[in-house]
Amino acid sequence: MTAFVLGNGVSRNSIDVDQLLLAGMVYGCNGLYRTHAPTVLVATDRPISAAIQTSGYSARNRFYTRSPMPNSGAQMVPQKYRGFSSGPIAVSIACSDLNSRVYLLGFDMGPTVVGRFNNVYAGTDFYKAADANPTFVGNWIRQLTTVVRDFPQVQFVRVAGDTTADIKDLQGLSNLTHMPIADFAARINTTKDL
């Protein structure tokens, strides 16, 4: 099975989430719930996690967090990855759901083209301003590397756009390749070679 895990880097702006939902399982993070109901949503930061649960989203949809509210329907993130960030946890759940190929979209792990905070939700509730300094990505790199190594039977494809950083630590992983976003868009439009 094929899964698509959506980080919130701006490189994924050109991808139609509804089209992904037709092609496979979709795993997303945090603010994605405002516009879409992916197969799985993960939020680890308390303020947005609480907002998701009190909105009723977690009662109707599969949602993981570190602090599930009683009777909210939310589930606890996997114990092994409890200290990880939302994106790497979403990747781990996609693997645990027995997907054999996992596409990583919006895992930019670098600043915007003008050197600012790289997030599709920048400037909205629970997010830094669009002109804020970039987020430190060292933990995300370490966590994603751990998950990729924990699931050697899974083929990972990191989809790269203009704002996707070249991460040396990810280059040496035998089960992770990179694909230009234009190539991915052409494939998803025809579901060819997914």
N, CA, C and O of each residue as an XYZ file, in Angstrom:
776
protein
N       0.841     -1.188      0.000
C       0.000      0.000      0.000
C       0.881      1.244      0.000
O       2.029      1.220      0.444
N       0.315      2.318     -0.506
C       1.027      3.581     -0.608
C       0.432      4.589      0.354
O      -0.787      4.693      0.485
N       1.302      5.331      1.028
C       0.863      6.373      1.959
C       1.554      7.681      1.608
O       2.643      7.704      1.035
N       0.887      8.761      1.969
C       1.421     10.105      1.776
C       1.420     10.790      3.135
O       0.373     10.929      3.767
N       2.598     11.219      3.580
C       2.693     11.918      4.860
C       2.989     13.379      4.563
O       3.968     13.708      3.894
N       2.126     14.245      5.070
C       2.241     15.669      4.803
C       2.880     16.396      5.971
O       2.281     16.535      7.038
N       4.115     16.863      5.757
C       4.669     17.856      6.643
C       4.045     19.181      6.233
O       3.278     19.224      5.271
N       4.348     20.235      6.924
C       3.703     21.508      6.615
C       4.628     22.526      5.956
O       4.364     23.727      6.017
N       5.700     22.067      5.331
C       6.555     22.959      4.567
C       5.836     23.461      3.324
O       4.981     22.768      2.772
N       6.180     24.655      2.889
C       5.456     25.292      1.785
C       5.646     24.590      0.441
O       4.908     24.873     -0.503
N       6.606     23.693      0.332
C       6.801     22.984     -0.934
C       5.582     22.151     -1.311
O       5.411     21.816     -2.483
N       4.736     21.811     -0.348
C       3.574     20.985     -0.661
C       2.366     21.796     -1.127
O       1.316     21.219     -1.411
N       2.492     23.110     -1.209
C       1.360     23.950     -1.601
C       0.778     23.597     -2.964
O      -0.419     23.779     -3.187
N       1.595     23.103     -3.868
C       1.108     22.801     -5.215
C       0.423     21.438     -5.315
O      -0.087     21.081     -6.377
N       0.406     20.688     -4.238
C      -0.181     19.351     -4.245
C      -1.614     19.396     -3.730
O      -1.886     19.999     -2.693
N      -2.518     18.767     -4.445
C      -3.930     18.711     -4.082
C      -4.148     17.564     -3.095
O      -4.046     16.393     -3.462
N      -4.447     17.904     -1.852
C      -4.625     16.893     -0.808
C      -5.784     15.958     -1.149
O      -5.704     14.760     -0.878
N      -6.845     16.477     -1.731
C      -7.990     15.631     -2.103
C      -7.573     14.554     -3.108
O      -8.075     13.431     -3.063
N      -6.667     14.894     -4.000
C      -6.174     13.926     -4.975
C      -5.365     12.829     -4.282
O      -5.439     11.661     -4.665
N      -4.591     13.209     -3.258
C      -3.832     12.211     -2.500
C      -4.769     11.247     -1.792
O      -4.506     10.046     -1.746
N      -5.857     11.763     -1.241
C      -6.817     10.925     -0.531
C      -7.439      9.868     -1.448
O      -7.860      8.811     -0.979
N      -7.497     10.150     -2.746
C      -8.013      9.175     -3.709
C      -6.971      8.120     -4.066
O      -7.314      7.031     -4.526
N      -5.693      8.447     -3.852
C      -4.601      7.571     -4.285
C      -4.042      6.674     -3.185
O      -3.350      5.701     -3.484
N      -4.328      6.980     -1.918
C      -3.781      6.178     -0.828
C      -4.129      6.786      0.514
O      -4.938      7.708      0.609
N      -3.505      6.255      1.542
C      -3.723      6.766      2.899
C      -2.916      8.045      3.087
O      -1.769      8.131      2.648
N      -3.516      9.040      3.739
C      -2.871     10.333      3.950
C      -2.718     10.581      5.442
O      -3.676     10.459      6.205
N      -1.516     10.926      5.846
C      -1.191     11.208      7.243
C      -0.745     12.661      7.310
O       0.100     13.087      6.523
N      -1.303     13.419      8.237
C      -0.981     14.836      8.305
C      -0.776     15.315      9.721
O      -0.903     14.553     10.680
N      -0.457     16.586      9.836
C      -0.088     17.156     11.123
C      -0.806     18.475     11.390
O      -1.037     19.283     10.490
N      -1.142     18.655     12.636
C      -1.560     19.941     13.173
C      -2.646     20.623     12.359
O      -3.754     20.097     12.258
N      -2.360     21.775     11.778
C      -3.363     22.616     11.140
C      -4.074     22.017      9.943
O      -5.049     22.598      9.466
N      -3.624     20.880      9.440
C      -4.281     20.261      8.290
C      -5.765     20.001      8.563
O      -6.578     20.009      7.638
N      -6.113     19.771      9.822
C      -7.512     19.452     10.160
C      -8.468     20.593      9.820
O      -9.676     20.376      9.720
N      -7.947     21.795      9.644
C      -8.806     22.948      9.341
C      -9.470     22.822      7.970
O     -10.560     23.352      7.753
N      -8.814     22.124      7.053
C      -9.334     22.030      5.685
C      -9.568     20.606      5.199
O     -10.320     20.393      4.248
N      -8.929     19.627      5.840
C      -9.030     18.240      5.376
C      -9.082     17.275      6.563
O      -8.615     17.584      7.659
N      -9.655     16.114      6.315
C      -9.638     15.028      7.296
C      -8.787     13.908      6.705
O      -9.300     13.046      5.991
N      -7.481     13.920      7.005
C      -6.623     12.850      6.489
C      -6.975     11.520      7.155
O      -7.770     11.480      8.094
N      -6.383     10.444      6.668
C      -6.583      9.128      7.271
C      -6.189      9.175      8.738
O      -6.874      8.616      9.594
N      -5.071      9.850      9.022
C      -4.554     10.017     10.384
C      -4.042     11.440     10.533
O      -3.394     11.973      9.633
N      -4.334     12.049     11.671
C      -3.798     13.370     12.012
C      -3.008     13.227     13.301
O      -3.410     12.495     14.206
N      -1.873     13.932     13.385
C      -1.027     13.922     14.587
C      -0.761     15.362     15.002
O      -0.458     16.211     14.163
N      -0.873     15.632     16.292
C      -0.482     16.939     16.845
C       0.110     16.710     18.224
O      -0.532     16.121     19.094
N       1.333     17.178     18.421
C       1.996     16.965     19.713
C       2.046     18.219     20.573
O       2.150     18.111     21.795
N       1.977     19.400     19.979
C       2.005     20.626     20.781
C       0.660     20.789     21.492
O      -0.399     20.677     20.875
N       0.721     21.056     22.794
C      -0.515     21.084     23.600
C      -1.593     22.041     23.102
O      -2.750     21.629     23.015
N      -1.284     23.292     22.771
C      -2.368     24.203     22.391
C      -3.164     23.750     21.174
O      -4.394     23.769     21.201
N      -2.484     23.346     20.114
C      -3.231     22.932     18.925
C      -3.873     21.566     19.132
O      -4.952     21.301     18.603
N      -3.217     20.698     19.897
C      -3.802     19.400     20.207
C      -5.107     19.572     20.976
O      -6.094     18.893     20.692
N      -5.110     20.474     21.943
C      -6.329     20.736     22.713
C      -7.426     21.305     21.817
O      -8.591     20.928     21.946
N      -7.062     22.204     20.916
C      -8.051     22.795     20.007
C      -8.662     21.728     19.103
O      -9.867     21.743     18.851
N      -7.846     20.814     18.622
C      -8.342     19.734     17.758
C      -9.331     18.866     18.521
O     -10.383     18.503     17.996
N      -8.988     18.536     19.762
C      -9.856     17.659     20.554
C     -11.157     18.353     20.963
O     -12.227     17.749     20.903
N     -11.069     19.598     21.373
C     -12.292     20.301     21.799
C     -13.188     20.650     20.610
O     -14.380     20.899     20.791
N     -12.628     20.672     19.390
C     -13.446     20.946     18.199
C     -14.359     19.772     17.848
O     -15.305     19.924     17.076
N     -14.071     18.607     18.417
C     -14.820     17.398     18.090
C     -14.192     16.589     16.964
O     -14.661     15.495     16.651
N     -13.127     17.120     16.350
C     -12.465     16.425     15.244
C     -12.027     15.018     15.670
O     -12.239     14.056     14.931
N     -11.422     14.894     16.849
C     -10.868     13.602     17.274
C     -11.946     12.574     17.600
O     -11.650     11.382     17.676
N     -13.173     13.004     17.792
C     -14.276     12.063     18.026
C     -14.742     11.433     16.711
O     -15.339     10.356     16.712
N     -14.471     12.102     15.601
C     -14.936     11.638     14.289
C     -13.821     11.080     13.413
O     -14.085     10.416     12.411
N     -12.577     11.352     13.792
C     -11.432     11.005     12.939
C     -10.299     10.410     13.764
O     -10.227     10.606     14.977
N      -9.418      9.681     13.090
C      -8.275      9.046     13.756
C      -7.225     10.115     14.056
O      -6.638     10.693     13.141
N      -6.993     10.372     15.344
C      -6.119     11.456     15.795
C      -5.225     10.961     16.928
O      -5.683     10.290     17.853
N      -3.932     11.307     16.836
C      -2.941     10.919     17.844
C      -2.314     12.155     18.458
O      -2.053     13.146     17.776
N      -2.072     12.079     19.779
C      -1.419     13.163     20.498
C      -0.726     12.589     21.728
O      -0.917     11.421     22.067
N       0.077     13.412     22.395
C       0.744     12.972     23.629
C      -0.199     13.017     24.831
O      -0.016     12.274     25.796
N      -1.200     13.884     24.771
C      -2.092     14.082     25.926
C      -3.557     13.986     25.507
O      -4.243     15.002     25.404
N      -4.040     12.756     25.264
C      -5.443     12.620     24.884
C      -6.371     13.074     26.016
O      -6.181     12.709     27.176
N      -7.365     13.866     25.660
C      -8.368     14.278     26.641
C      -9.359     13.135     26.835
O      -9.681     12.430     25.879
N      -9.846     12.944     28.061
C     -10.826     11.877     28.304
C     -12.040     12.033     27.385
O     -12.551     13.135     27.186
N     -12.481     10.920     26.838
C     -13.692     10.854     26.006
C     -13.634     11.712     24.746
O     -14.675     12.061     24.190
N     -12.432     12.055     24.289
C     -12.295     12.889     23.087
C     -12.136     12.058     21.815
O     -12.259     12.576     20.706
N     -11.858     10.758     21.989
C     -11.585      9.902     20.840
C     -10.124      9.915     20.430
O      -9.711      9.113     19.592
N      -9.333     10.816     21.008
C      -7.910     10.908     20.667
C      -7.158      9.686     21.187
O      -7.512      9.110     22.216
N      -6.111      9.304     20.454
C      -5.277      8.170     20.832
C      -3.882      8.648     21.213
O      -3.413      9.681     20.735
N      -3.237      7.891     22.069
C      -1.870      8.192     22.496
C      -0.893      7.858     21.363
O      -1.022      6.823     20.710
N       0.078      8.738     21.138
C       1.101      8.447     20.131
C       1.859      7.188     20.545
O       1.917      6.869     21.732
N       2.443      6.464     19.581
C       3.197      5.255     19.933
C       4.286      5.560     20.965
O       5.020      6.541     20.841
N       4.374      4.712     21.971
C       5.297      4.931     23.090
C       6.732      5.166     22.632
O       7.416      6.046     23.155
N       7.187      4.384     21.658
C       8.581      4.496     21.202
C       8.900      5.885     20.667
O      10.043      6.336     20.740
N       7.885      6.568     20.127
C       8.104      7.864     19.490
C       7.450      9.007     20.262
O       7.216     10.079     19.703
N       7.160      8.792     21.513
C       6.404      9.763     22.308
C       7.082     11.133     22.382
O       6.395     12.155     22.411
N       8.400     11.172     22.412
C       9.107     12.439     22.496
C       9.369     13.092     21.153
O       9.987     14.155     21.094
N       8.909     12.471     20.070
C       9.162     12.983     18.724
C       8.166     14.082     18.364
O       7.161     14.278     19.047
N       8.462     14.784     17.290
C       7.576     15.820     16.742
C       6.485     15.176     15.890
O       6.553     13.994     15.551
N       5.485     15.978     15.556
C       4.306     15.457     14.851
C       4.642     14.768     13.528
O       4.149     13.671     13.268
N       5.475     15.393     12.686
C       5.797     14.814     11.379
C       6.427     13.438     11.465
O       5.922     12.500     10.847
N       7.522     13.282     12.215
C       8.119     11.954     12.338
C       7.171     10.925     12.965
O       7.213      9.751     12.595
N       6.323     11.342     13.901
C       5.345     10.407     14.469
C       4.360      9.970     13.387
O       4.026      8.789     13.299
N       3.892     10.909     12.565
C       2.975     10.559     11.479
C       3.623      9.549     10.536
O       2.960      8.622     10.069
N       4.914      9.722     10.255
C       5.634      8.773      9.402
C       5.667      7.393     10.065
O       5.460      6.381      9.396
N       5.921      7.347     11.357
C       5.985      6.055     12.062
C       4.633      5.345     12.036
O       4.577      4.123     11.901
N       3.555      6.096     12.164
C       2.218      5.483     12.142
C       1.908      4.967     10.739
O       1.311      3.900     10.590
N       2.308      5.713      9.708
C       2.116      5.241      8.338
C       2.830      3.908      8.124
O       2.308      3.025      7.444
N       4.002      3.765      8.693
C       4.753      2.510      8.578
C       4.098      1.401      9.384
O       4.012      0.265      8.920
N       3.637      1.718     10.580
C       2.971      0.728     11.430
C       1.665      0.243     10.807
O       1.209     -0.864     11.096
N       1.066      1.066      9.956
C      -0.156      0.683      9.249
C       0.139     -0.196      8.031
O      -0.742     -0.448      7.210
N       1.378     -0.656      7.926
C       1.819     -1.612      6.903
C       1.835     -1.050      5.480
O       1.657     -1.791      4.513
N       2.045      0.238      5.359
C       2.270      0.814      4.032
C       3.689      0.465      3.601
O       4.627      0.600      4.387
N       3.851      0.022      2.372
C       5.178     -0.394      1.903
C       5.939      0.729      1.215
O       7.162      0.668      1.089
N       5.214      1.763      0.765
C       5.850      2.931      0.160
C       5.249      4.163      0.816
O       4.029      4.313      0.882
N       6.122      5.048      1.303
C       5.671      6.239      2.027
C       6.312      7.462      1.379
O       7.533      7.617      1.372
N       5.459      8.325      0.835
C       5.912      9.590      0.248
C       5.879     10.672      1.322
O       4.893     10.805      2.046
N       6.944     11.431      1.420
C       7.057     12.523      2.386
C       6.943     13.841      1.623
O       7.824     14.183      0.834
N       5.869     14.573      1.854
C       5.622     15.843      1.168
C       5.639     16.969      2.183
O       5.071     16.832      3.266
N       6.277     18.074      1.854
C       6.332     19.198      2.776
C       7.300     18.991      3.937
O       7.236     19.712      4.932
N       8.182     18.027      3.820
C       9.233     17.820      4.821
C      10.445     18.648      4.385
O      11.512     18.105      4.096
N      10.263     19.961      4.343
C      11.272     20.863      3.787
C      12.515     20.977      4.658
O      13.633     20.984      4.142
N      12.337     21.065      5.952
C      13.433     21.141      6.920
C      14.459     22.211      6.560
O      15.667     21.993      6.646
N      13.960     23.340      6.165
C      14.791     24.486      5.854
C      13.901     25.715      5.753
O      12.680     25.596      5.848
N      14.483     26.889      5.564
C      13.691     28.125      5.492
C      12.995     28.282      4.143
O      13.226     27.506      3.216
N      12.150     29.287      4.050
C      11.552     29.645      2.765
C      12.651     30.192      1.859
O      13.796     30.339      2.289
N      12.313     30.489      0.624
C      13.318     31.010     -0.307
C      13.856     32.366      0.129
O      14.926     32.772     -0.324
N      13.135     33.080      1.002
C      13.626     34.361      1.522
C      14.162     34.222      2.951
O      14.351     35.219      3.648
N      14.406     32.973      3.382
C      15.057     32.741      4.667
C      14.181     32.896      5.894
O      14.688     33.187      6.978
N      12.891     32.710      5.752
C      11.957     32.875      6.880
C      11.331     31.544      7.291
O      11.629     30.500      6.711
N      10.458     31.597      8.301
C       9.728     30.448      8.834
C       8.969     29.748      7.709
O       8.164     30.366      7.011
N       9.235     28.461      7.542
C       8.693     27.690      6.428
C       7.542     26.822      6.910
O       7.757     25.714      7.399
N       6.321     27.324      6.772
C       5.150     26.552      7.185
C       3.927     27.092      6.450
O       3.719     28.303      6.385
N       3.126     26.193      5.900
C       1.943     26.620      5.163
C       0.943     27.354      6.053
O       0.088     28.082      5.547
N       1.039     27.174      7.367
C       0.113     27.820      8.301
C       0.732     29.017      9.021
O       0.162     29.510      9.994
N       1.875     29.483      8.563
C       2.549     30.630      9.189
C       1.578     31.805      9.321
O       0.841     32.136      8.391
N       1.601     32.416     10.495
C       0.766     33.591     10.739
C      -0.649     33.282     11.196
O      -1.440     34.198     11.418
N      -0.984     31.986     11.341
C      -2.317     31.619     11.821
C      -2.225     31.149     13.279
O      -1.129     31.031     13.828
N      -3.362     30.886     13.893
C      -3.386     30.438     15.286
C      -2.434     29.269     15.503
O      -2.413     28.323     14.715
N      -1.648     29.337     16.572
C      -0.710     28.309     17.028
C       0.583     28.241     16.213
O       1.396     27.344     16.439
N       0.790     29.150     15.288
C       1.995     29.147     14.452
C       2.707     30.493     14.534
O       2.093     31.523     14.813
N       4.023     30.461     14.283
C       4.801     31.693     14.241
C       4.403     32.545     13.041
O       3.775     32.064     12.098
N       4.777     33.803     13.096
C       4.503     34.729     11.992
C       5.299     34.321     10.755
O       6.351     33.691     10.863
N       4.791     34.683      9.586
C       5.450     34.338      8.325
C       6.837     34.941      8.203
O       7.687     34.397      7.497
N       7.083     36.064      8.886
C       8.406     36.696      8.801
C       9.324     36.297      9.956
O      10.383     36.894     10.147
N       8.909     35.279     10.730
C       9.728     34.804     11.854
C      10.949     34.047     11.338
O      10.986     33.595     10.193
N      11.943     33.921     12.208
C      13.131     33.148     11.861
C      12.764     31.679     11.667
O      11.795     31.201     12.256
N      13.527     30.964     10.848
C      13.247     29.540     10.625
C      13.336     28.739     11.929
O      14.039     29.120     12.865
N      12.621     27.645     11.963
C      12.636     26.728     13.098
C      13.903     25.875     13.047
O      14.347     25.491     11.965
N      14.485     25.578     14.202
C      15.618     24.651     14.284
C      15.135     23.268     13.838
O      14.106     22.789     14.316
N      15.865     22.629     12.932
C      15.398     21.367     12.364
C      16.218     20.148     12.782
O      15.939     19.035     12.337
N      17.212     20.344     13.620
C      18.076     19.229     14.021
C      17.319     18.057     14.600
O      17.613     16.907     14.276
N      16.337     18.335     15.464
C      15.550     17.245     16.055
C      14.737     16.509     14.998
O      14.650     15.281     15.026
N      14.136     17.256     14.057
C      13.339     16.617     13.007
C      14.198     15.691     12.166
O      13.772     14.589     11.817
N      15.405     16.129     11.838
C      16.304     15.305     11.035
C      16.654     14.026     11.780
O      16.582     12.934     11.216
N      17.032     14.161     13.041
C      17.382     12.982     13.855
C      16.195     12.038     13.984
O      16.349     10.824     13.849
N      15.014     12.586     14.244
C      13.823     11.761     14.437
C      13.401     11.057     13.154
O      13.064      9.873     13.178
N      13.417     11.772     12.041
C      13.042     11.151     10.771
C      14.031     10.062     10.388
O      13.633      9.005      9.898
N      15.315     10.312     10.608
C      16.337      9.304     10.334
C      16.085      8.045     11.156
O      16.212      6.932     10.645
N      15.729      8.218     12.426
C      15.430      7.077     13.299
C      14.262      6.270     12.757
O      14.340      5.043     12.686
N      13.185      6.937     12.374
C      12.006      6.226     11.873
C      12.336      5.477     10.583
O      11.945      4.320     10.429
N      13.044      6.112      9.662
C      13.400      5.450      8.404
C      14.238      4.203      8.679
O      14.041      3.172      8.036
N      15.148      4.287      9.605
C      15.978      3.120      9.956
C      15.174      2.049     10.684
O      15.463      0.860     10.549
N      14.167      2.457     11.454
C      13.338      1.488     12.191
C      12.456      0.648     11.270
O      11.977     -0.413     11.670
N      12.240      1.118     10.038
C      11.370      0.403      9.105
C      12.115      0.149      7.787
O      11.785      0.745      6.762
N      13.124     -0.739      7.818
C      13.950     -0.962      6.626
C      13.178     -1.586      5.465
O      13.623     -1.500      4.321
N      12.033     -2.211      5.735
C      11.235     -2.835      4.683
C      10.382     -1.824      3.917
O       9.798     -2.163      2.888
N      10.307     -0.596      4.406
C       9.505      0.446      3.767
C      10.382      1.267      2.828
O      11.519      1.596      3.165
N       9.858      1.592      1.662
C      10.540      2.479      0.726
C      10.001      3.895      0.930
O       8.808      4.139      0.749
N      10.862      4.807      1.299
C      10.494      6.200      1.551
C      10.914      7.050      0.352
O      11.989      6.856     -0.217
N      10.053      7.989     -0.020
C      10.361      8.912     -1.108
C      10.096     10.322     -0.577
O       8.956     10.687     -0.293
N      11.155     11.094     -0.451
C      11.016     12.492     -0.015
C      10.849     13.358     -1.253
O      11.739     13.441     -2.100
N       9.705     13.995     -1.342
C       9.384     14.820     -2.499
C       9.954     16.218     -2.260
O       9.648     16.861     -1.256
N      10.782     16.677     -3.190
C      11.553     17.905     -2.990
C      11.095     19.037     -3.907
O      10.967     18.864     -5.119
N      10.853     20.186     -3.308
C      10.522     21.401     -4.045
C      11.588     22.451     -3.846
O      12.682     22.156     -3.364
N      11.267     23.690     -4.220
C      12.235     24.787     -4.134
C      12.698     25.084     -2.717
O      13.808     25.580     -2.523
N      11.864     24.788     -1.721
C      12.212     25.109     -0.333
C      12.646     23.887      0.465
O      12.815     23.967      1.681
N      12.827     22.761     -0.210
C      13.244     21.538      0.469
C      14.760     21.541      0.628
O      15.501     21.567     -0.355
N      15.205     21.515      1.877
C      16.640     21.553      2.158
C      17.315     20.233      1.787
O      16.724     19.160      1.911
N      18.551     20.335      1.334
C      19.368     19.161      1.058
C      19.980     18.726      2.383
O      20.866     19.397      2.913
N      19.510     17.608      2.914
C      19.939     17.129      4.237
C      20.898     15.963      4.069
O      20.504     14.882      3.631
N      22.149     16.184      4.416
C      23.178     15.163      4.225
C      22.846     13.870      4.973
O      23.087     12.781      4.452
N      22.296     13.975      6.187
C      21.983     12.782      6.980
C      20.971     11.871      6.290
O      20.973     10.661      6.519
N      20.112     12.435      5.453
C      19.097     11.634      4.773
C      19.623     10.991      3.498
O      19.023     10.043      2.992
N      20.737     11.494      2.973
C      21.289     10.989      1.724
C      21.818      9.563      1.848
O      21.806      8.808      0.876
N      22.278      9.195      3.037
C      22.896      7.880      3.219
C      21.946      6.770      3.605
O      22.392      5.662      3.900
N      20.648      7.032      3.613
C      19.679      6.011      4.008
C      19.274      5.190      2.790
O      18.722      5.727      1.830
N      19.548      3.887      2.830
C      19.357      3.049      1.645
C      17.898      2.914      1.220
O      17.627      2.633      0.053
N      16.957      3.105      2.137
C      15.540      2.949      1.798
C      14.823      4.288      1.650
O      13.596      4.347      1.720
N      15.596      5.377      1.443
C      14.997      6.689      1.219
C      15.590      7.300     -0.051
O      16.808      7.423     -0.185
N      14.715      7.679     -0.974
C      15.145      8.352     -2.193
C      14.467      9.718     -2.253
O      13.576     10.021     -1.460
N      14.899     10.524     -3.198
C      14.323     11.854     -3.392
C      13.728     11.960     -4.790
O      14.238     11.375     -5.746
N      12.645     12.712     -4.890
C      11.957     12.902     -6.162
C      11.577     14.375     -6.304
O      11.027     14.953     -5.366
N      11.854     14.994     -7.448
C      11.418     16.374     -7.656
C       9.888     16.465     -7.614
O       9.191     15.563     -8.077
N       9.383     17.552     -7.059
C       7.941     17.700     -6.906
C       7.225     17.690     -8.256
O       6.083     17.238     -8.334
N       7.859     18.172     -9.309
C       7.233     18.141    -10.644
C       7.004     16.705    -11.103
O       5.971     16.397    -11.697
N       7.967     15.828    -10.829
C       7.811     14.410    -11.191
C       6.688     13.779    -10.379
O       5.885     13.009    -10.907
N       6.637     14.109     -9.093
C       5.564     13.564     -8.251
C       4.206     14.033     -8.756
O       3.276     13.234     -8.867
N       4.084     15.311     -9.062
C       2.805     15.855     -9.532
C       2.363     15.154    -10.816
O       1.177     14.870    -10.985
N       3.297     14.873    -11.716
C       2.950     14.180    -12.948
C       2.465     12.766    -12.658
O       1.542     12.275    -13.307
N       3.080     12.124    -11.696
C       2.675     10.757    -11.354
C       1.341     10.710    -10.636
O       0.515      9.841    -10.915
N       1.122     11.634     -9.715
C      -0.125     11.614     -8.953
C      -1.295     11.968     -9.854
O      -2.411     11.497     -9.635
N      -1.055     12.788    -10.861
C      -2.137     13.151    -11.790
C      -2.629     11.960    -12.602
O      -3.773     11.943    -13.058
N      -1.771     10.972    -12.780
C      -2.151      9.778    -13.540
C      -2.105      8.518    -12.677
O      -2.388      7.420    -13.157
N      -1.743      8.683    -11.385
C      -1.464      7.575    -10.461
C      -0.484      6.572    -11.073
O      -0.512      5.381    -10.760
N       0.382      7.084    -11.953
C       1.378      6.261    -12.626
C       2.580      6.023    -11.719
O       3.109      6.952    -11.109
N       2.992      4.784    -11.644
C       4.217      4.430    -10.919
C       4.231      4.916     -9.469
O       5.287      5.281     -8.952
N       3.097      4.924     -8.821
C       3.098      5.253     -7.407
C       3.370      3.979     -6.653
O       3.423      3.989     -5.423
